[in-house]
Amino acid sequence: MTFAMIIQLLIVLAALYVGSRYGSLALGAISGIGLAVLVFGFGLKPGTPPTDVIYIIVAAVTCAGMLQASGGMDWMIQIAEKMLRKHPDSITFLAPLCTFFLTVLVGTGHVVYTLMPIICDISLKKGIRPERPCGVASIASQVGITCSPIAAAVVSFVAISNANGYNVAIPQVLMVTLPACIIGILLASTASYRRGKDLDKDPLFLDRVADPEVNKYMYGESVTTLDKKIDGHAKASVYVFLFSLLCIVGFAFCQMIHVDVDGASVPLAKAMGIPKMNIIIQIIMLMAAAFIIIFCKAQPKKAVGGAVWQSGMVAVVAIYGIAWLADTYFGNYLEELKLMLTDLVSAYPWSIAFVFFLVSVLINSQGAVVVAMLPLAYKLGIPGPVLLGVLPSVYGYFFIPNYPSDIATVNFDRSGTTVIGKYLLNHSFMMPGLVSTFTATIIGYLITTVLFPGYFGSFTL
């Protein structure tokens, strides 16, 4: 690695670090400064911004935002709350599964902000240390991203893989990530089940609860969504949204199934003249959003003001800037990087998981990690099944507790047991994050390379 490469890499890392410190739109915007320095200061050839991925995110977030504006998400949260209140003793297992599947359905982890204070309230009133379900539930809300058919990380993986000769479809990705991530979450929940001292044996909690004002703050009111009236339009929007997801998965299966045409095996989708999946997702998501507006009385202005749409647009800007910056750097030094890394990835192709994880710690976006690093991984010669197996490793931004869902969870926990430690890294999310991510990555790798060799080829009719 030359001196110029090192300096330019430090510029890339500095842009990512500074952007993460400011958060929100700064991730993408400050990446623009790094891009300008590389292009105008060092004369590097500009890379290509990931426009296809951005279009898909815009369409999916628009649909999810309309679902929220119609009240459909409130109904989904109510269903989750009813289950949690019915089985409070199992909240350390049920809460993370609820946040996980909400993310799987909607494609973003930011839908859990309404559910998280309910999890804290139920566990506190039951005498369960809130840190136990809250820490792993926040982690699970992000783990679900690599299991969602409309999440940027999944869609980007499929699009980039297909462009690099690994013909994989969304259902095939989910066949790996869903079981791997669920096992990871369950193991993290098990590790959290007796985590920390019970509330009645925790001197810090007992000192706090002895104060009448603090006691009233903790136990005075219950947080709930069950008193919110859900009308028929809200429920209808959920059905529209779920049907659109089924349509996307159905079209994806058409990409997997092969048929014989004039003696040649071709994908059923190609034989039927069906467009590529990036186009399919955009069309279906926009159409579903329109149906929710027309038939479910969703107000577009309300959607724009909602957390889902706003967080999605922030993700668009972040992926736009980060991926463009990374593509510029790696694209200009691809041959040098191949010489440096080929021996390592040839002997240990799974080691790319550590690269994905470390990059995620810096940029706080699983979709951005996939868009920025996956093309490089393919160019290094790492097989597609290996990359699919280690896909859960793109979640590492729990390591430094500055992600909005983690910060919000700390604030929602009125007991004060969910914390960011004195030394920053000794926080409530570290253990469940490491357990779930490492377990999911190992299980995913085993599924694709050991347990089912050749299973994820095309199905032929």
Order of alpha helices (4+ residues) and beta strands (2+ residues): alpha-alpha-alpha-alpha-alpha-alpha-alpha-alpha-alpha-alpha-alpha-alpha-beta-beta-alpha-alpha-alpha-alpha-alpha-alpha-alpha-alpha-alpha-alpha-beta
